[in-house]
Amino acid sequence: MAKEAVCWVYRSKITGDDDIWDEFASQPNMEKLKFNIRPDGTLLNIPTKALKHLNNLQSIEIQYGLITELPPYVFSNLSSITEISIPQNQISNLQPSSIANLPSVTSVNLDGNKIGELQRECIRDVPNLKMLYINRNNLSIIHDYAFGHLHRLEELELNTNQISVVTKETFAGLKSLRYLDLRKNKLTMIGDHTFAALVNLYELILDQNNIEYISDYGFSGLKKLTKLRISENKLKNLDGDIFKESPNVFLLDLRMNGLETITSNTLKPIWDNLKNYTAHIWLQIFTC
């Protein structure tokens, strides 16, 4: 019996209750399963009828399907699953408990879908989740405490979306997060204590937004932050004490902002770091 399989979907109408899914009953030892949907094929739903036979499954990937939603507890019978990857589908709706009751899952990839909103309780009871990827979606609204259950999450990628506002409640609960990617969104400002919950964050990427203003306390609480990327934004002035509570930054990218003013006092908290041969600070030529 196989432990890995790649299945090509080429039929145009395979329903969730199609008898073909019962063929997986002969493969109870399957650990890794990938579905590729051909141009002449269609997959509209997660094939739960197949998955119920695969109690040892550790990894599932479904790409190029037409799946539009993840129903509640759709994967919850897969107690051994560690990786869930549903990229390049049409998912627009994550229902409460869409990804839930998965004690072993460490990675979830929803890149390249159409998710517009992330509500509370969509992702819960996943105590070992370390990596969450929701890049290249239509995400514009993240409800307060949407990540509140993800205490062990280390990597969160939300790049290439439509996010215009983030607050300290957005990232509440992410006490283990080390890497946050928010590039290519619609952010215009970073307010007080926005990232304060991220006490273990090492790298923050804010490139290619529309950021015009960063509060003096915008990076408060980020005492472990070492890499900060804010290139290709709309910052004109960088003053105040924005690095006072993030004194360990040694890689700072401010290119392509049109900066006109940056004071020595602003850089003072991180100045000694920048003397290190491994440190970098990138600036474009100031506008005169």
N, C-alpha and C positions, 0 to 999 in steps of 0.2 A: 504493500500500500504506500502511496506517495506521501511525502511530507511537504512538498512544494508543488504548486501548479499555477500556470498562467492560462486563463480561459479567455478565448476570443468570442465576443458576442456578435453574431452576424445576422440573426433573425430580427425582423423589424417589430415584431409584437410578441415579446415574452412577458407574460403577466406574473404577478407575484405568486400566484398559486399554480403556475405551470408545473406539469409533472416532471419536467426536466430537472428541477431542483432536487427531487428525491434521489437522483443519481449520486448525490454527494454522501448519501448514507453508507456507501461502500468505502468511504475514505475517512474513517474516524480518527486517524492519526495525522491528518493534515495540520501543518503548523503555519504555512505561509501560502496565502491565496491572493492572486491578482486577477482582476477583470479588466481587459482592454476591449473597448467598444469600437468596432469597425464603422466606417462611414455608412454602411448599409445596415447597421444594427442599432438597436435601441434598448436601453435599460432605464426604466422609469422609477424603479424603487430599489431600496436595499433588499437583496435576496435573502430575507430572513428564513424562508423555508429551507434554503440550503444551509444556512449558518447553524440552524438548530441541531444539525448532525455533527458539527465540528467542535466538540468540546475542548479539543486541544489546540485550537487555532490561536496563534500568537500574533500574526500580522495579516491585515486585509487592506487591499488597495483597489479602488474602483475609479478609473479615470475616463474622461470623455463620454460620460453617460448623460442622461437627461433627468437625473434625480433632482427634484425641486425642494424636498424637505426631509428632515430627519425626525421621524416620530419619536415620542417619549420612549426611553428605554430600548431603543432599536437594537443596541448591541449588548444588552445587559445579561444575556445568557452566556456570553463569552468570557468566562471568569479568568481565562489564561491569556487573553488578548493584551499585547503590549503596544502595538502600533496600529493606528487607524488612519488611513489616508484616502480622502475622497476629493481629490483635486479635479479641476476642470469639469465640473458638472454645472448644474443650474440651481443649486441650493440657494433659496432666498429666505427661508424661514427656519430658524432654530426654535423648536418648541421647548417649553420647560422640561428639563430632564432628557433632552435629546441625547446628551452624552452623560450617562449616569450609571452608578452602581458597577463600576469597572475597577476593581481593586488593583489590577496589575498594569493598567495602561500607563505608558510613560510618554507617548507622543501622539498628537492629533494634528493632522494636516488637512485644512479646508481651503487651501489656496485656489484662486481662480474660479470662485463661485460668484454668487450675486447676493450675498448676505448684506442686508442693509441696516440691521439692528441687532444688538446683542443685549438680551434681557438678563435679569437675575435668574438664577436657578437653571439656566440652559445647560451649564456644565457643573455637575455636582457629584459628590461621592466618588471622586477619582483621586484618592489620597497620594498616589505616586506619580501623577502627571508632572513631567518636567519640561516638555516642549509643546507649545501651541502656536500654530501657524494659520493666520487668516489674512494672508496677503492677497492683493489684487481682487478684492471684492468691491461692494458698493457701500461699505460700512460707514455710516454717518452718525449713528447714535449708539453710545455705550452707556447703558444704565448704571447708576451708582451701585457699587458692590457686585458688578457682573462677574468679577474674578474673585469674589470673596471667599470661595471654598478652595482656592488653588494655592494652598500654603507652601507647597513644595515646587511650584513652577519656577524654572530657572531661565527659560528663554521664551519671550513673547514677541512675535513678529506680526505687525499690523500695517505693513507698508502698502502704498499704492491703494489708498481708500479715500473716503470723503470726510474724514474726521475733522471737525472744526473746533471742538471744545473738549478739553480733558481737565479734570479737577482731582483733588486728593482722594475723593470718593471713587473715582474711576479705577484706581489701582489699589484700593484697600484690600488687604489680605495677602498681597504678593510679597511676603517678607523674605522669601528665598530668591527672588528674581535677580539675575545677574546681567541679563542682556535684554534691552528693549529697543525695538526698531519701529519708529513712527515716521519714517521718511515718506515723501510724496503723499502728504495729506493736505488739509486746508487749515491748519492751525495758524492763528494770528497773534496769539499771546501765550505766555506762560505765567500763570498767576501764582500767588503765595502758596507754598507748601504742596504744589501739584504732585511732586514725586516723593513726598516725605515718607510714605509707607515703604518705599523701596530701599530699605536700609542696607541691603547687600548688593545693590546695583553697581556693576563695574563699567558697563558701556551703555551710553544713551545716544541714539541716532535720531536727529531731528532735521536732517537735510531736506531741501526741496519742499518746504512749506511756505507759508506767507507770514512768518513771525516778524512782527514789528516791535514787540515790547516783551521784555523779560523782567519780572518783578525782582526786587532785591532778595526776596525769599523764594524765588522760583525753583532754585536747586537746593533748598534746605533739606537736611537729613541725608544727603548723598555723600556721606563721609568716606565711602569706599569707591566712589566714582573715579575712574582713571582715564576714560576715553569719552569725550564729548564732541559730537559732530553737529554743527548748526550751519553748514554751508548752504548757499543758494536760498536765502531767506530775504527779508526786507528790513533788517536791522540797520539803523542809521547811527545810533549812539549806544555805547556799552559803558555804562558807568554804575556807580553805586557799589554795593557789596555782594554781587551775585555769586561770587566764588567763596564767600566767607565760610559757608557750611559745606563746601565740597573742596577741601584743601589738597586732595591727592590727585587732581587732574594733571596729567602730564602729556596728553594728546588733546589738542584743542583746534578744531577746524572752523574758521569763520569766513572762509573764502566766499566771494560772490554775494556779498550783502550790501555793498555800497556804504560801508562804514565810514562815518565822518569823524567820530570821536570815540576814543577809548582811553581811559585814564590809567595812570600807573597804579593808583589805589585799587582800581578794579582788579588788576592782575596780581597785586601784592600777595594775596593768600597762596597763589600757586607759583610765584616767581621762582622760588628755589627749585621746584620740580622741573621748571623749564630749562634750568642750567644743566640738567642731566643729559648725557649724550644720547639717550634713548628717547628723549622728549621731543615733541613737535608742536609748534604753533603755526597755523597757516592763516595768513591775512592777504587780502588783495590790496592793491595800491589805493590809498584813501582818495576820496573825491575832493577836489579842491573847489 
